[in-house]
Amino acid sequence: MKKVLFMLLVMFALSACQSKDSYVKEFSDFVDKVEMEAADYTDKDWKKADLKFSDLSTDIYAKFEEELNADEKAEIIKLQATYAGLKMKAGVKDAAKKVDKFLDGLKEGTK
């Protein structure tokens, strides 16, 4: 068990961003992936994505904030806005589905 835990810790450490360039690329790749797959995301997928987004937006950002130039900071802001838009769109779709189900239930109840 200790070996497995150690290996997971090593893998996490190795996969963590090592430079500001790798950070910006990882953030961009993450948002691109979410953008491509968002239509099929479940609540569980969104929770996992939200954790990753939070990590990229706060903890890792803080690590590289001083090294980032104005263009890179603007890119991060753009990525954050894109992700927020994807979340909003998913929320609207989810709400629309719930309204449709509710209305279908009302229609069935009146028959």
VMD Tcl script that builds the backbone (N, CA, C; Angstrom):
set m [mol new atoms 333]
animate dup $m
set s [atomselect $m all]
$s set {name element resname resid chain x y z} {
  {N N MET 1 A 0.818 -1.189 0.000}
  {CA C MET 1 A 0.000 0.000 0.000}
  {C C MET 1 A 0.870 1.263 0.000}
  {N N LYS 2 A 1.936 1.235 0.790}
  {CA C LYS 2 A 2.820 2.391 0.852}
  {C C LYS 2 A 3.483 2.639 -0.496}
  {N N LYS 3 A 3.811 1.548 -1.202}
  {CA C LYS 3 A 4.447 1.691 -2.519}
  {C C LYS 3 A 3.492 2.362 -3.500}
  {N N VAL 4 A 2.248 1.942 -3.468}
  {CA C VAL 4 A 1.248 2.508 -4.374}
  {C C VAL 4 A 1.062 3.993 -4.077}
  {N N LEU 5 A 0.942 4.329 -2.817}
  {CA C LEU 5 A 0.788 5.723 -2.423}
  {C C LEU 5 A 1.995 6.551 -2.839}
  {N N PHE 6 A 3.175 5.998 -2.636}
  {CA C PHE 6 A 4.400 6.685 -3.023}
  {C C PHE 6 A 4.442 6.901 -4.533}
  {N N MET 7 A 4.076 5.886 -5.305}
  {CA C MET 7 A 4.089 5.994 -6.768}
  {C C MET 7 A 3.096 7.060 -7.236}
  {N N LEU 8 A 1.933 7.097 -6.616}
  {CA C LEU 8 A 0.948 8.120 -6.976}
  {C C LEU 8 A 1.479 9.511 -6.668}
  {N N LEU 9 A 2.135 9.651 -5.543}
  {CA C LEU 9 A 2.715 10.936 -5.171}
  {C C LEU 9 A 3.801 11.354 -6.153}
  {N N VAL 10 A 4.648 10.417 -6.550}
  {CA C VAL 10 A 5.711 10.698 -7.517}
  {C C VAL 10 A 5.109 11.089 -8.862}
  {N N MET 11 A 4.094 10.352 -9.301}
  {CA C MET 11 A 3.453 10.662 -10.583}
  {C C MET 11 A 2.831 12.052 -10.544}
  {N N PHE 12 A 2.191 12.389 -9.444}
  {CA C PHE 12 A 1.582 13.711 -9.321}
  {C C PHE 12 A 2.650 14.795 -9.371}
  {N N ALA 13 A 3.719 14.579 -8.657}
  {CA C ALA 13 A 4.798 15.572 -8.626}
  {C C ALA 13 A 5.412 15.763 -10.005}
  {N N LEU 14 A 5.576 14.676 -10.735}
  {CA C LEU 14 A 6.164 14.765 -12.067}
  {C C LEU 14 A 5.221 15.406 -13.072}
  {N N SER 15 A 3.929 15.220 -12.851}
  {CA C SER 15 A 2.964 15.781 -13.802}
  {C C SER 15 A 2.653 17.246 -13.509}
  {N N ALA 16 A 3.051 17.721 -12.356}
  {CA C ALA 16 A 2.788 19.115 -12.000}
  {C C ALA 16 A 3.572 20.044 -12.920}
  {N N CYS 17 A 3.042 21.213 -13.101}
  {CA C CYS 17 A 3.688 22.198 -13.967}
  {C C CYS 17 A 5.087 22.515 -13.454}
  {N N GLN 18 A 6.042 22.477 -14.365}
  {CA C GLN 18 A 7.426 22.718 -13.987}
  {C C GLN 18 A 7.907 24.106 -14.389}
  {N N SER 19 A 7.209 24.765 -15.287}
  {CA C SER 19 A 7.603 26.099 -15.725}
  {C C SER 19 A 6.349 26.891 -16.069}
  {N N LYS 20 A 6.517 28.193 -16.207}
  {CA C LYS 20 A 5.358 29.023 -16.558}
  {C C LYS 20 A 4.823 28.633 -17.930}
  {N N ASP 21 A 5.717 28.262 -18.852}
  {CA C ASP 21 A 5.269 27.857 -20.187}
  {C C ASP 21 A 4.444 26.580 -20.128}
  {N N SER 22 A 4.896 25.620 -19.315}
  {CA C SER 22 A 4.130 24.379 -19.197}
  {C C SER 22 A 2.802 24.640 -18.482}
  {N N TYR 23 A 2.791 25.600 -17.563}
  {CA C TYR 23 A 1.549 25.967 -16.881}
  {C C TYR 23 A 0.534 26.535 -17.870}
  {N N VAL 24 A 0.947 27.491 -18.664}
  {CA C VAL 24 A 0.041 28.114 -19.635}
  {C C VAL 24 A -0.457 27.061 -20.623}
  {N N LYS 25 A 0.432 26.180 -21.073}
  {CA C LYS 25 A 0.039 25.128 -22.016}
  {C C LYS 25 A -0.937 24.156 -21.360}
  {N N GLU 26 A -0.651 23.759 -20.121}
  {CA C GLU 26 A -1.546 22.830 -19.431}
  {C C GLU 26 A -2.929 23.443 -19.245}
  {N N PHE 27 A -2.982 24.714 -18.882}
  {CA C PHE 27 A -4.260 25.398 -18.697}
  {C C PHE 27 A -5.015 25.459 -20.026}
  {N N SER 28 A -4.317 25.807 -21.087}
  {CA C SER 28 A -4.922 25.889 -22.413}
  {C C SER 28 A -5.431 24.523 -22.868}
  {N N ASP 29 A -4.622 23.489 -22.685}
  {CA C ASP 29 A -5.026 22.131 -23.061}
  {C C ASP 29 A -6.248 21.685 -22.261}
  {N N PHE 30 A -6.262 22.018 -20.978}
  {CA C PHE 30 A -7.389 21.663 -20.122}
  {C C PHE 30 A -8.681 22.310 -20.631}
  {N N VAL 31 A -8.645 23.609 -20.901}
  {CA C VAL 31 A -9.848 24.316 -21.365}
  {C C VAL 31 A -10.273 23.791 -22.739}
  {N N ASP 32 A -9.314 23.501 -23.615}
  {CA C ASP 32 A -9.640 22.924 -24.928}
  {C C ASP 32 A -10.359 21.588 -24.768}
  {N N LYS 33 A -9.872 20.756 -23.858}
  {CA C LYS 33 A -10.474 19.440 -23.623}
  {C C LYS 33 A -11.900 19.595 -23.099}
  {N N VAL 34 A -12.075 20.488 -22.137}
  {CA C VAL 34 A -13.415 20.723 -21.589}
  {C C VAL 34 A -14.343 21.233 -22.687}
  {N N GLU 35 A -13.835 22.143 -23.508}
  {CA C GLU 35 A -14.647 22.707 -24.593}
  {C C GLU 35 A -15.111 21.618 -25.560}
  {N N MET 36 A -14.234 20.680 -25.865}
  {CA C MET 36 A -14.582 19.605 -26.802}
  {C C MET 36 A -15.555 18.601 -26.189}
  {N N GLU 37 A -15.476 18.394 -24.880}
  {CA C GLU 37 A -16.252 17.330 -24.246}
  {C C GLU 37 A -17.408 17.821 -23.377}
  {N N ALA 38 A -17.552 19.126 -23.208}
  {CA C ALA 38 A -18.529 19.690 -22.266}
  {C C ALA 38 A -19.958 19.219 -22.527}
  {N N ALA 39 A -20.314 19.049 -23.767}
  {CA C ALA 39 A -21.689 18.649 -24.095}
  {C C ALA 39 A -22.045 17.294 -23.489}
  {N N ASP 40 A -21.042 16.461 -23.249}
  {CA C ASP 40 A -21.278 15.124 -22.710}
  {C C ASP 40 A -20.945 15.005 -21.226}
  {N N TYR 41 A -20.562 16.100 -20.585}
  {CA C TYR 41 A -20.155 16.053 -19.178}
  {C C TYR 41 A -21.333 15.751 -18.261}
  {N N THR 42 A -21.071 14.890 -17.295}
  {CA C THR 42 A -22.017 14.611 -16.225}
  {C C THR 42 A -21.689 15.536 -15.053}
  {N N ASP 43 A -22.519 15.497 -14.028}
  {CA C ASP 43 A -22.214 16.286 -12.828}
  {C C ASP 43 A -20.859 15.881 -12.252}
  {N N LYS 44 A -20.580 14.591 -12.277}
  {CA C LYS 44 A -19.299 14.086 -11.760}
  {C C LYS 44 A -18.133 14.642 -12.585}
  {N N ASP 45 A -18.296 14.684 -13.902}
  {CA C ASP 45 A -17.250 15.242 -14.774}
  {C C ASP 45 A -17.005 16.714 -14.454}
  {N N TRP 46 A -18.096 17.464 -14.244}
  {CA C TRP 46 A -17.955 18.891 -13.939}
  {C C TRP 46 A -17.265 19.105 -12.597}
  {N N LYS 47 A -17.592 18.270 -11.621}
  {CA C LYS 47 A -16.941 18.407 -10.313}
  {C C LYS 47 A -15.437 18.175 -10.434}
  {N N LYS 48 A -15.068 17.162 -11.201}
  {CA C LYS 48 A -13.646 16.869 -11.417}
  {C C LYS 48 A -12.974 18.029 -12.165}
  {N N ALA 49 A -13.644 18.530 -13.194}
  {CA C ALA 49 A -13.100 19.650 -13.972}
  {C C ALA 49 A -12.989 20.906 -13.105}
  {N N ASP 50 A -13.976 21.129 -12.248}
  {CA C ASP 50 A -13.941 22.303 -11.367}
  {C C ASP 50 A -12.749 22.261 -10.417}
  {N N LEU 51 A -12.431 21.075 -9.918}
  {CA C LEU 51 A -11.264 20.939 -9.042}
  {C C LEU 51 A -9.980 21.276 -9.788}
  {N N LYS 52 A -9.867 20.749 -11.002}
  {CA C LYS 52 A -8.683 21.020 -11.819}
  {C C LYS 52 A -8.612 22.514 -12.154}
  {N N PHE 53 A -9.746 23.092 -12.533}
  {CA C PHE 53 A -9.795 24.517 -12.855}
  {C C PHE 53 A -9.374 25.361 -11.652}
  {N N SER 54 A -9.889 25.014 -10.493}
  {CA C SER 54 A -9.542 25.742 -9.278}
  {C C SER 54 A -8.046 25.660 -8.997}
  {N N ASP 55 A -7.489 24.484 -9.164}
  {CA C ASP 55 A -6.051 24.295 -8.958}
  {C C ASP 55 A -5.249 25.151 -9.935}
  {N N LEU 56 A -5.637 25.115 -11.216}
  {CA C LEU 56 A -4.932 25.892 -12.236}
  {C C LEU 56 A -5.108 27.396 -12.027}
  {N N SER 57 A -6.273 27.802 -11.565}
  {CA C SER 57 A -6.579 29.227 -11.424}
  {C C SER 57 A -6.025 29.857 -10.151}
  {N N THR 58 A -5.788 29.048 -9.147}
  {CA C THR 58 A -5.347 29.626 -7.875}
  {C C THR 58 A -3.959 29.146 -7.469}
  {N N ASP 59 A -3.859 27.890 -7.076}
  {CA C ASP 59 A -2.598 27.378 -6.525}
  {C C ASP 59 A -1.444 27.452 -7.517}
  {N N ILE 60 A -1.654 26.895 -8.691}
  {CA C ILE 60 A -0.562 26.876 -9.673}
  {C C ILE 60 A -0.328 28.278 -10.225}
  {N N TYR 61 A -1.406 29.040 -10.417}
  {CA C TYR 61 A -1.251 30.422 -10.880}
  {C C TYR 61 A -0.367 31.208 -9.909}
  {N N ALA 62 A -0.623 31.050 -8.622}
  {CA C ALA 62 A 0.159 31.770 -7.609}
  {C C ALA 62 A 1.644 31.418 -7.699}
  {N N LYS 63 A 1.913 30.175 -8.065}
  {CA C LYS 63 A 3.306 29.723 -8.183}
  {C C LYS 63 A 4.056 30.473 -9.286}
  {N N PHE 64 A 3.356 30.797 -10.378}
  {CA C PHE 64 A 4.004 31.403 -11.546}
  {C C PHE 64 A 3.619 32.860 -11.791}
  {N N GLU 65 A 2.752 33.413 -10.974}
  {CA C GLU 65 A 2.215 34.757 -11.221}
  {C C GLU 65 A 3.305 35.801 -11.464}
  {N N GLU 66 A 4.338 35.791 -10.675}
  {CA C GLU 66 A 5.408 36.785 -10.809}
  {C C GLU 66 A 6.198 36.628 -12.107}
  {N N GLU 67 A 6.227 35.405 -12.646}
  {CA C GLU 67 A 6.994 35.135 -13.869}
  {C C GLU 67 A 6.209 35.429 -15.144}
  {N N LEU 68 A 4.886 35.457 -15.034}
  {CA C LEU 68 A 4.045 35.640 -16.217}
  {C C LEU 68 A 4.105 37.078 -16.706}
  {N N ASN 69 A 4.239 37.226 -18.031}
  {CA C ASN 69 A 4.208 38.577 -18.596}
  {C C ASN 69 A 2.747 38.971 -18.859}
  {N N ALA 70 A 2.532 40.175 -19.322}
  {CA C ALA 70 A 1.171 40.694 -19.527}
  {C C ALA 70 A 0.375 39.847 -20.521}
  {N N ASP 71 A 1.022 39.406 -21.607}
  {CA C ASP 71 A 0.323 38.581 -22.600}
  {C C ASP 71 A -0.093 37.238 -22.010}
  {N N GLU 72 A 0.778 36.646 -21.220}
  {CA C GLU 72 A 0.460 35.355 -20.609}
  {C C GLU 72 A -0.659 35.505 -19.577}
  {N N LYS 73 A -0.635 36.587 -18.821}
  {CA C LYS 73 A -1.719 36.837 -17.861}
  {C C LYS 73 A -3.040 37.061 -18.590}
  {N N ALA 74 A -2.991 37.761 -19.712}
  {CA C ALA 74 A -4.200 37.970 -20.518}
  {C C ALA 74 A -4.719 36.634 -21.047}
  {N N GLU 75 A -3.815 35.755 -21.441}
  {CA C GLU 75 A -4.205 34.421 -21.922}
  {C C GLU 75 A -4.887 33.630 -20.806}
  {N N ILE 76 A -4.358 33.713 -19.605}
  {CA C ILE 76 A -4.965 33.017 -18.464}
  {C C ILE 76 A -6.366 33.566 -18.201}
  {N N ILE 77 A -6.523 34.873 -18.250}
  {CA C ILE 77 A -7.843 35.487 -18.047}
  {C C ILE 77 A -8.816 35.015 -19.125}
  {N N LYS 78 A -8.344 34.935 -20.357}
  {CA C LYS 78 A -9.181 34.454 -21.465}
  {C C LYS 78 A -9.599 33.001 -21.224}
  {N N LEU 79 A -8.669 32.180 -20.768}
  {CA C LEU 79 A -8.974 30.774 -20.490}
  {C C LEU 79 A -9.986 30.655 -19.351}
  {N N GLN 80 A -9.823 31.477 -18.326}
  {CA C GLN 80 A -10.774 31.471 -17.214}
  {C C GLN 80 A -12.167 31.882 -17.688}
  {N N ALA 81 A -12.241 32.886 -18.541}
  {CA C ALA 81 A -13.529 33.344 -19.067}
  {C C ALA 81 A -14.170 32.280 -19.953}
  {N N THR 82 A -13.360 31.612 -20.760}
  {CA C THR 82 A -13.875 30.539 -21.616}
  {C C THR 82 A -14.467 29.427 -20.769}
  {N N TYR 83 A -13.743 29.028 -19.730}
  {CA C TYR 83 A -14.236 27.969 -18.844}
  {C C TYR 83 A -15.538 28.405 -18.167}
  {N N ALA 84 A -15.578 29.639 -17.679}
  {CA C ALA 84 A -16.791 30.146 -17.031}
  {C C ALA 84 A -17.973 30.123 -18.002}
  {N N GLY 85 A -17.725 30.474 -19.253}
  {CA C GLY 85 A -18.774 30.430 -20.267}
  {C C GLY 85 A -19.269 29.016 -20.516}
  {N N LEU 86 A -18.351 28.069 -20.545}
  {CA C LEU 86 A -18.732 26.668 -20.737}
  {C C LEU 86 A -19.586 26.178 -19.571}
  {N N LYS 87 A -19.205 26.563 -18.360}
  {CA C LYS 87 A -19.978 26.181 -17.170}
  {C C LYS 87 A -21.376 26.793 -17.216}
  {N N MET 88 A -21.447 28.057 -17.622}
  {CA C MET 88 A -22.734 28.737 -17.689}
  {C C MET 88 A -23.628 28.063 -18.732}
  {N N LYS 89 A -23.068 27.766 -19.876}
  {CA C LYS 89 A -23.824 27.115 -20.944}
  {C C LYS 89 A -24.338 25.757 -20.477}
  {N N ALA 90 A -23.502 25.007 -19.783}
  {CA C ALA 90 A -23.912 23.696 -19.274}
  {C C ALA 90 A -25.030 23.851 -18.247}
  {N N GLY 91 A -24.950 24.877 -17.420}
  {CA C GLY 91 A -25.988 25.126 -16.425}
  {C C GLY 91 A -27.315 25.481 -17.056}
  {N N VAL 92 A -27.279 26.276 -18.114}
  {CA C VAL 92 A -28.499 26.653 -18.828}
  {C C VAL 92 A -29.121 25.419 -19.477}
  {N N LYS 93 A -28.293 24.586 -20.094}
  {CA C LYS 93 A -28.816 23.362 -20.717}
  {C C LYS 93 A -29.451 22.460 -19.670}
  {N N ASP 94 A -28.792 22.325 -18.524}
  {CA C ASP 94 A -29.316 21.483 -17.451}
  {C C ASP 94 A -30.646 22.030 -16.945}
  {N N ALA 95 A -30.726 23.335 -16.769}
  {CA C ALA 95 A -31.971 23.956 -16.313}
  {C C ALA 95 A -33.086 23.757 -17.341}
  {N N ALA 96 A -32.758 23.885 -18.620}
  {CA C ALA 96 A -33.754 23.693 -19.679}
  {C C ALA 96 A -34.274 22.256 -19.677}
  {N N LYS 97 A -33.388 21.299 -19.459}
  {CA C LYS 97 A -33.812 19.892 -19.396}
  {C C LYS 97 A -34.760 19.668 -18.223}
  {N N LYS 98 A -34.457 20.283 -17.085}
  {CA C LYS 98 A -35.316 20.131 -15.906}
  {C C LYS 98 A -36.683 20.759 -16.143}
  {N N VAL 99 A -36.722 21.909 -16.795}
  {CA C VAL 99 A -37.997 22.557 -17.111}
  {C C VAL 99 A -38.797 21.678 -18.069}
  {N N ASP 100 A -38.137 21.128 -19.083}
  {CA C ASP 100 A -38.821 20.239 -20.027}
  {C C ASP 100 A -39.415 19.029 -19.310}
  {N N LYS 101 A -38.654 18.429 -18.401}
  {CA C LYS 101 A -39.159 17.277 -17.647}
  {C C LYS 101 A -40.364 17.678 -16.801}
  {N N PHE 102 A -40.266 18.835 -16.175}
  {CA C PHE 102 A -41.366 19.329 -15.351}
  {C C PHE 102 A -42.619 19.536 -16.196}
  {N N LEU 103 A -42.464 20.188 -17.350}
  {CA C LEU 103 A -43.605 20.436 -18.230}
  {C C LEU 103 A -44.186 19.139 -18.764}
  {N N ASP 104 A -43.317 18.184 -19.096}
  {CA C ASP 104 A -43.803 16.876 -19.542}
  {C C ASP 104 A -44.619 16.210 -18.440}
  {N N GLY 105 A -44.161 16.347 -17.206}
  {CA C GLY 105 A -44.898 15.787 -16.072}
  {C C GLY 105 A -46.256 16.441 -15.906}
  {N N LEU 106 A -46.311 17.751 -16.113}
  {CA C LEU 106 A -47.592 18.454 -16.032}
  {C C LEU 106 A -48.535 17.995 -17.132}
  {N N LYS 107 A -47.989 17.828 -18.341}
  {CA C LYS 107 A -48.813 17.374 -19.466}
  {C C LYS 107 A -49.374 15.992 -19.188}
  {N N GLU 108 A -48.544 15.117 -18.646}
  {CA C GLU 108 A -48.986 13.754 -18.339}
  {C C GLU 108 A -50.058 13.780 -17.245}
  {N N GLY 109 A -49.923 14.686 -16.314}
  {CA C GLY 109 A -50.879 14.786 -15.212}
  {C C GLY 109 A -52.233 15.312 -15.635}
  {N N THR 110 A -52.287 16.023 -16.752}
  {CA C THR 110 A -53.559 16.591 -17.212}
  {C C THR 110 A -54.293 15.664 -18.158}
  {N N LYS 111 A -53.690 14.573 -18.525}
  {CA C LYS 111 A -54.351 13.642 -19.463}
  {C C LYS 111 A -55.304 12.736 -18.749}
}
mol reanalyze $m
mol bondsrecalc $m
mol representation Tube
mol addrep $m
